[in-house]
Amino acid sequence: MFRLAIFFLAAIVLTGLLRDVPYIGAVFRIPIVGFWVAAILLAGAVTFVAQRLVVTRNLRNRVRDLGIVDRPANHGKLGALLLSSGRARAALPHLEAAHQGEPQRAEWAYRLGEARLALGDTDGALAALDPLLARDEEHAYGRALMLSARAARTAGRPDDALARLARLERGQGPTAEGAFERGLALRDLSRGDEARAAFRDVPRLASEAGRFRQAIPRRLVWRARLAQLR
């Protein structure tokens, strides 16, 4: 009951604050309606914060558990966990330890390349990915090859990036992400018409991805559309 009272009080305060916001303030000056809109916004914010706190707590617990035993596999799992949560810098030393301890394990090489690329170390990313690709070009359904193409392009080697993307397309077929990367590489080579054609392929390939469409970030499609204007 006390929490409910606090919530309604907070909603009343929020309603008062939002009344003075330009353009949207009129909505919150409508009796009852303004209060309920503010209450809905507040409930959404509270839910979001609560979910983030749970995710953060669970991540902290898993990091603590994996860090107990100093083994390459544990370092690798911990690094991959940190990397997936957007903490590439924290993940890097763990992935380096895992790769050094188990150099033949493809997953650690792949994740190490991914972390280095996220931190802007393109040469380091390729140093991790290229030996892996020599053994298994199709690793992670072509993701390792895609990352290597991105690293090559970012390192100022668009021709190399295009060659890697051609290898990827031969093995995995055309993809929206591959078309976007190809467009960027072609633009770096001042091949504007070809670049725009590649960018135009992105929405089509995204729509043809079928049940895997959700795995394609919507922002990639918008980035491709914006890139056509440059």
Backbone hydrogen bonds in HBPLUS format (Angstrom, degrees):
<---DONOR---> <-ACCEPTOR-->    atom                        ^
c    i                          cat <-CA-CA->   ^        H-A-AA   ^      H-
h    n   atom  resd res      DA  || num        DHA   H-A  angle D-A-AA Bond
n    s   type  num  typ     dist DA aas  dist angle  dist       angle   num
A0005-ALA N   A0001-MET O   2.97 MM   4  6.26 153.4  2.05 146.5 153.5     1
A0006-ILE N   A0002-PHE O   2.97 MM   4  6.27 156.9  2.02 148.8 155.1     2
A0007-PHE N   A0003-ARG O   2.88 MM   4  6.12 153.4  1.96 145.3 152.8     3
A0008-PHE N   A0004-LEU O   2.98 MM   4  6.28 164.0  2.01 152.0 154.8     4
A0009-LEU N   A0005-ALA O   2.95 MM   4  6.14 156.6  2.01 147.9 154.9     5
A0010-ALA N   A0006-ILE O   2.87 MM   4  6.08 157.5  1.92 148.5 154.6     6
A0011-ALA N   A0007-PHE O   2.87 MM   4  6.16 150.7  1.96 148.0 156.7     7
A0012-ILE N   A0008-PHE O   2.96 MM   4  6.21 150.0  2.05 144.5 151.9     8
A0013-VAL N   A0009-LEU O   3.00 MM   4  6.32 160.1  2.04 149.8 154.9     9
A0014-LEU N   A0010-ALA O   2.85 MM   4  6.06 160.4  1.88 149.0 154.8    10
A0015-THR N   A0011-ALA O   2.90 MM   4  6.06 152.1  1.98 142.6 150.1    11
A0016-GLY N   A0012-ILE O   3.08 MM   4  6.38 157.4  2.13 147.1 152.4    12
A0017-LEU N   A0013-VAL O   3.02 MM   4  6.35 151.8  2.10 148.1 156.0    13
A0018-LEU N   A0014-LEU O   2.90 MM   4  6.09 160.2  1.94 153.5 158.5    14
A0019-ARG N   A0015-THR O   3.12 MM   4  6.25 130.3  2.38 142.8 154.0    15
A0020-ASP N   A0017-LEU O   3.43 MM   3  6.12 156.5  2.49 113.3 117.8    16
A0021-VAL N   A0018-LEU O   3.19 MM   3  5.22 166.3  2.21 106.8 110.8    17
A0025-GLY N   A0021-VAL O   2.80 MM   4  4.77 130.2  2.05 159.8 157.7    18
A0024-ILE N   A0022-PRO O   2.80 MM   2  5.68 144.7  1.93  98.7  91.5    19
A0027-VAL N   A0024-ILE O   3.16 MM   3  5.81 137.9  2.34 115.9 124.7    20
A0028-PHE N   A0025-GLY O   3.04 MM   3  5.37 123.6  2.37 104.6 118.1    21
A0029-ARG N   A0026-ALA O   3.16 MM   3  5.15 152.9  2.23  99.2 107.5    22
A0030-ILE N   A0027-VAL O   3.32 MM   3  5.67 163.5  2.35 106.0 110.8    23
A0034-GLY N   A0030-ILE O   2.94 MM   4  5.29 164.8  1.97 150.5 153.5    24
A0033-VAL N   A0031-PRO O   2.61 MM   2  5.53 143.9  1.74 108.5  96.2    25
A0036-TRP N   A0032-ILE O   2.96 MM   4  6.25 164.2  1.99 159.8 163.1    26
A0037-VAL N   A0033-VAL O   2.96 MM   4  6.18 158.6  2.01 155.4 161.5    27
A0038-ALA N   A0034-GLY O   3.01 MM   4  6.17 160.5  2.05 146.2 151.7    28
A0039-ALA N   A0035-PHE O   2.83 MM   4  6.08 150.2  1.92 146.1 155.4    29
A0040-ILE N   A0036-TRP O   2.91 MM   4  6.10 153.0  1.98 144.4 150.7    30
A0041-LEU N   A0037-VAL O   2.99 MM   4  6.27 162.1  2.03 149.9 154.7    31
A0042-LEU N   A0038-ALA O   2.87 MM   4  6.05 157.1  1.92 147.7 154.5    32
A0043-ALA N   A0039-ALA O   2.87 MM   4  6.03 157.5  1.92 145.1 151.4    33
A0044-GLY N   A0040-ILE O   2.98 MM   4  6.21 158.2  2.03 148.8 154.3    34
A0045-ALA N   A0041-LEU O   3.00 MM   4  6.24 156.2  2.05 146.3 152.8    35
A0046-VAL N   A0042-LEU O   2.89 MM   4  6.11 162.1  1.93 153.7 158.4    36
A0047-THR N   A0043-ALA O   2.94 MM   4  6.10 160.3  1.98 148.3 153.7    37
A0048-PHE N   A0044-GLY O   2.97 MM   4  6.15 160.7  2.01 147.5 152.6    38
A0049-VAL N   A0045-ALA O   2.98 MM   4  6.20 168.5  2.00 153.0 155.7    39
A0050-ALA N   A0046-VAL O   2.93 MM   4  6.08 161.0  1.97 148.3 154.1    40
A0051-GLN N   A0047-THR O   2.94 MM   4  6.14 158.2  1.99 150.0 155.6    41
A0052-ARG N   A0048-PHE O   2.95 MM   4  6.22 159.9  2.00 152.4 157.9    42
A0053-LEU N   A0049-VAL O   2.94 MM   4  6.17 152.8  2.02 149.1 156.6    43
A0054-VAL N   A0050-ALA O   3.06 MM   4  6.33 152.8  2.14 145.5 152.3    44
A0055-VAL N   A0051-GLN O   2.95 MM   4  6.24 163.7  1.98 153.0 157.2    45
A0056-THR N   A0052-ARG O   2.87 MM   4  6.03 162.2  1.90 148.2 153.4    46
A0057-ARG N   A0053-LEU O   2.91 MM   4  6.05 156.7  1.96 144.1 150.6    47
A0058-ASN N   A0054-VAL O   2.90 MM   4  6.11 164.9  1.93 153.0 157.1    48
A0059-LEU N   A0055-VAL O   2.90 MM   4  6.07 158.5  1.95 149.3 155.6    49
A0060-ARG N   A0056-THR O   2.93 MM   4  6.10 160.3  1.97 147.0 152.4    50
A0061-ASN N   A0057-ARG O   2.97 MM   4  6.22 155.1  2.03 148.7 155.3    51
A0062-ARG N   A0058-ASN O   2.97 MM   4  6.21 157.5  2.02 148.9 154.7    52
A0063-VAL N   A0059-LEU O   2.86 MM   4  6.06 160.9  1.90 154.8 160.2    53
A0064-ARG N   A0060-ARG O   2.99 MM   4  6.16 157.6  2.05 143.7 149.8    54
A0065-ASP N   A0061-ASN O   2.95 MM   4  6.19 158.9  2.00 146.5 152.2    55
A0066-LEU N   A0062-ARG O   2.93 MM   4  6.09 164.7  1.96 152.3 156.0    56
A0067-GLY N   A0063-VAL O   3.04 MM   4  6.06 139.7  2.21 141.2 151.6    57
A0068-ILE N   A0065-ASP O   3.39 MM   3  5.61 165.0  2.42 105.3 109.5    58
A0071-ARG N   A0069-VAL O   3.09 MM   2  5.86 124.4  2.42 107.9  92.4    59
A0074-ASN N   A0071-ARG O   3.08 MM   3  5.29 116.8  2.49 103.0 117.8    60
A0075-HIS N   A0071-ARG O   2.94 MM   4  6.25 160.1  1.98 158.7 165.1    61
A0076-GLY N   A0072-PRO O   2.83 MM   4  6.06 156.3  1.88 151.3 158.1    62
A0077-LYS N   A0073-ALA O   2.94 MM   4  6.20 160.7  1.98 148.6 153.2    63
A0078-LEU N   A0074-ASN O   2.88 MM   4  5.99 161.5  1.92 148.5 154.2    64
A0079-GLY N   A0075-HIS O   2.79 MM   4  5.93 160.6  1.83 148.3 154.2    65
A0080-ALA N   A0076-GLY O   2.89 MM   4  6.05 162.3  1.92 149.7 154.5    66
A0081-LEU N   A0077-LYS O   2.95 MM   4  6.09 152.0  2.03 142.4 150.2    67
A0082-LEU N   A0078-LEU O   2.95 MM   4  6.20 163.7  1.98 153.2 156.9    68
A0083-LEU N   A0079-GLY O   2.85 MM   4  6.00 158.1  1.90 149.2 156.0    69
A0084-SER N   A0080-ALA O   2.95 MM   4  6.08 158.3  2.00 145.3 150.5    70
A0085-SER N   A0081-LEU O   3.22 MM   4  6.44 129.7  2.49 136.7 149.1    71
A0085-SER N   A0082-LEU O   3.16 MM   3  5.17 136.3  2.36  95.0 107.3    72
A0087-ARG N   A0082-LEU O   2.90 MM   5  5.19 158.7  1.94 154.6 148.9    73
A0086-GLY N   A0083-LEU O   3.00 MM   3  5.20 159.3  2.05 112.0 114.4    74
A0091-ALA N   A0087-ARG O   2.98 MM   4  6.18 145.8  2.10 146.8 157.6    75
A0092-LEU N   A0088-ALA O   2.98 MM   4  6.04 142.8  2.12 149.0 156.4    76
A0094-HIS N   A0091-ALA O   3.12 MM   3  5.54 121.2  2.48 111.5 125.8    77
A0095-LEU N   A0091-ALA O   3.02 MM   4  6.23 158.9  2.06 158.9 165.7    78
A0096-GLU N   A0092-LEU O   2.89 MM   4  6.09 155.9  1.95 157.4 164.7    79
A0097-ALA N   A0093-PRO O   3.01 MM   4  6.13 152.5  2.09 138.1 145.2    80
A0098-ALA N   A0094-HIS O   2.91 MM   4  6.17 154.2  1.97 144.8 152.2    81
A0099-HIS N   A0095-LEU O   2.88 MM   4  6.02 162.6  1.91 147.1 151.8    82
A0100-GLN N   A0096-GLU O   2.93 MM   4  6.02 154.4  2.00 143.5 150.8    83
A0101-GLY N   A0097-ALA O   2.93 MM   4  6.03 151.6  2.01 141.8 149.7    84
A0102-GLU N   A0098-ALA O   2.80 MM   4  5.89 149.7  1.89 148.9 157.1    85
A0105-ARG N   A0102-GLU O   3.08 MM   3  5.63 164.0  2.11 119.7 124.8    86
A0110-TYR N   A0106-ALA O   2.97 MM   4  6.18 164.1  2.00 159.0 163.6    87
A0111-ARG N   A0107-GLU O   2.93 MM   4  6.10 168.8  1.94 151.1 154.2    88
A0112-LEU N   A0108-TRP O   2.86 MM   4  5.88 152.8  1.93 142.8 151.0    89
A0113-GLY N   A0109-ALA O   2.95 MM   4  6.13 160.0  1.99 146.8 151.9    90
A0114-GLU N   A0110-TYR O   2.96 MM   4  6.22 153.5  2.03 146.4 154.4    91
A0115-ALA N   A0111-ARG O   2.88 MM   4  6.11 158.9  1.92 149.4 154.3    92
A0116-ARG N   A0112-LEU O   2.95 MM   4  6.16 168.4  1.97 154.3 157.4    93
A0117-LEU N   A0113-GLY O   2.97 MM   4  6.07 157.7  2.02 145.1 151.5    94
A0118-ALA N   A0114-GLU O   2.98 MM   4  6.18 154.8  2.05 144.7 151.7    95
A0119-LEU N   A0115-ALA O   3.11 MM   4  6.38 135.3  2.32 141.5 153.1    96
A0119-LEU N   A0116-ARG O   3.14 MM   3  5.10 130.7  2.40  93.5 106.7    97
A0121-ASP N   A0116-ARG O   2.84 MM   5  5.07 149.7  1.93 157.4 148.9    98
A0120-GLY N   A0117-LEU O   3.00 MM   3  5.01 162.8  2.03 106.3 110.9    99
A0125-ALA N   A0121-ASP O   2.92 MM   4  6.14 149.2  2.01 145.6 154.9   100
A0126-LEU N   A0122-THR O   3.00 MM   4  6.25 162.2  2.03 151.2 154.5   101
A0127-ALA N   A0123-ASP O   2.92 MM   4  6.14 147.4  2.03 143.3 153.1   102
A0128-ALA N   A0124-GLY O   3.13 MM   4  6.38 138.2  2.32 139.6 149.0   103
A0128-ALA N   A0125-ALA O   3.19 MM   3  5.30 131.0  2.44  96.2 108.6   104
A0129-LEU N   A0125-ALA O   2.90 MM   4  6.12 157.1  1.96 149.1 156.4   105
A0130-ASP N   A0126-LEU O   2.86 MM   4  5.53 168.8  1.87 144.6 148.3   106
A0133-LEU N   A0129-LEU O   2.85 MM   4  6.13 158.1  1.90 158.1 165.1   107
A0134-ALA N   A0130-ASP O   2.96 MM   4  6.19 143.4  2.10 147.2 157.0   108
A0135-ARG N   A0132-LEU O   2.99 MM   3  5.28 135.5  2.19 102.8 115.1   109
A0136-ASP N   A0132-LEU O   2.78 MM   4  6.01 158.1  1.83 154.0 161.7   110
A0139-HIS N   A0136-ASP O   3.24 MM   3  5.52 162.9  2.27 115.9 116.0   111
A0142-GLY N   A0138-GLU O   3.26 MM   4  4.70 144.7  2.39 101.2 106.3   112
A0142-GLY N   A0139-HIS O   3.11 MM   3  5.56 132.5  2.35 106.7 117.7   113
A0143-ARG N   A0140-ALA O   3.02 MM   3  5.22 164.2  2.05 110.9 115.9   114
A0146-MET N   A0142-GLY O   2.96 MM   4  6.22 154.5  2.03 150.3 158.2   115
A0147-LEU N   A0143-ARG O   2.86 MM   4  6.10 161.8  1.89 153.5 157.4   116
A0148-SER N   A0144-ALA O   3.01 MM   4  6.23 151.0  2.10 141.0 149.2   117
A0149-ALA N   A0145-LEU O   2.97 MM   4  6.23 148.7  2.07 144.9 153.1   118
A0150-ARG N   A0146-MET O   3.00 MM   4  6.32 156.3  2.06 149.4 155.9   119
A0151-ALA N   A0147-LEU O   2.86 MM   4  6.11 154.5  1.92 147.0 154.6   120
A0152-ALA N   A0148-SER O   2.91 MM   4  6.10 157.2  1.96 144.9 150.8   121
A0153-ARG N   A0149-ALA O   2.96 MM   4  6.20 161.2  2.00 148.5 153.4   122
A0154-THR N   A0150-ARG O   2.90 MM   4  6.06 164.4  1.92 149.6 154.3   123
A0155-ALA N   A0151-ALA O   2.89 MM   4  6.01 139.9  2.05 141.8 152.8   124
A0157-ARG N   A0152-ALA O   2.87 MM   5  5.22 151.8  1.95 153.3 153.0   125
A0156-GLY N   A0153-ARG O   2.97 MM   3  5.26 159.1  2.01 110.6 115.1   126
A0161-ALA N   A0157-ARG O   3.00 MM   4  6.34 155.4  2.07 150.0 157.9   127
A0162-LEU N   A0158-PRO O   2.91 MM   4  6.18 156.3  1.96 149.7 154.7   128
A0163-ALA N   A0159-ASP O   3.08 MM   4  6.37 154.0  2.15 145.3 152.2   129
A0164-ARG N   A0160-ASP O   3.00 MM   4  6.30 155.5  2.06 150.8 157.2   130
A0165-LEU N   A0161-ALA O   2.90 MM   4  6.16 154.8  1.97 150.0 157.5   131
A0166-ALA N   A0162-LEU O   2.91 MM   4  6.13 147.1  2.02 144.8 153.4   132
A0167-ARG N   A0163-ALA O   3.13 MM   4  6.44 152.2  2.22 142.3 149.0   133
A0168-LEU N   A0164-ARG O   2.94 MM   4  6.24 152.8  2.01 145.0 153.0   134
A0169-GLU N   A0165-LEU O   2.89 MM   4  6.13 158.4  1.94 148.1 153.0   135
A0170-ARG N   A0166-ALA O   3.01 MM   4  6.24 151.3  2.10 144.2 151.8   136
A0171-GLY N   A0167-ARG O   3.17 MM   4  6.42 149.3  2.27 143.8 151.3   137
A0172-GLN N   A0168-LEU O   2.75 MM   4  5.82 164.6  1.77 160.9 165.8   138
A0173-GLY N   A0169-GLU O   2.77 MM   4  4.33 138.8  1.94 117.3 125.0   139
A0179-ALA N   A0175-THR O   2.95 MM   4  6.18 155.9  2.01 147.9 154.2   140
A0180-PHE N   A0176-ALA O   3.01 MM   4  6.26 153.5  2.08 146.8 154.0   141
A0181-GLU N   A0177-GLU O   2.96 MM   4  6.24 163.6  1.99 151.1 155.1   142
A0182-ARG N   A0178-GLY O   2.87 MM   4  6.05 153.7  1.94 145.6 153.6   143
A0183-GLY N   A0179-ALA O   2.93 MM   4  6.14 153.0  2.00 143.8 150.7   144
A0184-LEU N   A0180-PHE O   3.05 MM   4  6.41 154.1  2.12 148.8 155.2   145
A0185-ALA N   A0181-GLU O   3.00 MM   4  6.27 160.6  2.04 150.6 155.6   146
A0186-LEU N   A0182-ARG O   2.89 MM   4  6.09 161.6  1.93 152.7 157.9   147
A0187-ARG N   A0183-GLY O   2.94 MM   4  6.08 150.2  2.03 143.1 151.4   148
A0188-ASP N   A0184-LEU O   3.00 MM   4  6.27 149.5  2.09 143.4 151.4   149
A0189-LEU N   A0185-ALA O   3.18 MM   4  6.50 132.2  2.42 136.7 149.0   150
A0189-LEU N   A0186-LEU O   3.10 MM   3  5.02 131.1  2.35  92.3 105.7   151
A0191-ARG N   A0186-LEU O   2.93 MM   5  5.26 166.1  1.95 157.0 153.1   152
A0190-SER N   A0187-ARG O   2.94 MM   3  4.91 159.5  1.98 107.4 111.0   153
A0195-ALA N   A0191-ARG O   2.92 MM   4  6.12 153.0  1.99 152.8 161.7   154
A0196-ARG N   A0192-GLY O   2.92 MM   4  6.18 163.8  1.95 157.6 160.2   155
A0197-ALA N   A0193-ASP O   3.04 MM   4  6.26 152.3  2.12 143.5 151.4   156
A0198-ALA N   A0194-GLU O   2.98 MM   4  6.24 152.1  2.06 145.2 152.4   157
A0199-PHE N   A0195-ALA O   2.95 MM   4  6.29 157.6  2.00 152.3 158.6   158
A0200-ARG N   A0196-ARG O   2.89 MM   4  6.11 148.9  1.99 143.9 152.5   159
A0201-ASP N   A0197-ALA O   3.21 MM   4  6.48 132.1  2.45 136.5 147.9   160
A0201-ASP N   A0198-ALA O   3.07 MM   3  5.17 134.3  2.29  97.4 110.0   161
A0202-VAL N   A0199-PHE O   3.13 MM   3  5.42 149.0  2.23 105.5 114.2   162
A0205-LEU N   A0201-ASP O   2.91 MM   4  6.06 168.0  1.92 161.0 164.4   163
A0206-ALA N   A0202-VAL O   2.88 MM   4  6.04 152.5  1.95 153.4 161.9   164
A0207-SER N   A0203-PRO O   2.92 MM   4  6.13 154.0  1.99 146.7 153.0   165
A0208-GLU N   A0204-ARG O   3.00 MM   4  6.24 134.5  2.22 141.7 154.4   166
A0209-ALA N   A0206-ALA O   3.27 MM   3  5.30 161.3  2.31 102.1 107.2   167
A0212-PHE N   A0209-ALA O   3.15 MM   3  5.48 153.2  2.23 135.1 132.0   168
A0213-ARG N   A0210-GLY O   2.99 MM   3  5.50 159.6  2.03 121.7 123.7   169
A0215-ALA N   A0212-PHE O   2.97 MM   3  5.63 151.0  2.05 117.5 125.8   170
A0216-ILE N   A0213-ARG O   2.91 MM   3  5.47 163.7  1.93 119.4 125.0   171
A0220-LEU N   A0217-PRO O   3.00 MM   3  5.48 146.3  2.12 109.0 118.4   172
A0221-VAL N   A0218-ARG O   3.11 MM   3  5.47 125.9  2.41 104.9 116.9   173
A0222-TRP N   A0218-ARG O   3.31 MM   4  6.77 158.2  2.37 148.0 153.6   174
A0223-ARG N   A0219-ARG O   2.81 MM   4  5.97 153.5  1.88 145.5 153.4   175
A0224-ALA N   A0220-LEU O   2.98 MM   4  6.19 151.6  2.06 142.9 150.2   176
A0225-ARG N   A0221-VAL O   3.03 MM   4  6.34 152.4  2.10 144.3 151.8   177
A0226-LEU N   A0222-TRP O   2.93 MM   4  6.18 159.5  1.97 151.3 156.4   178
A0227-ALA N   A0223-ARG O   2.86 MM   4  6.02 150.3  1.95 143.3 152.1   179
A0228-GLN N   A0224-ALA O   3.22 MM   4  6.46 136.0  2.42 140.4 149.6   180
A0229-LEU N   A0226-LEU O   3.02 MM   3  5.49 150.7  2.11 110.3 119.1   181
A0230-ARG N   A0227-ALA O   3.22 MM   3  5.48 159.0  2.27 106.9 113.1   182
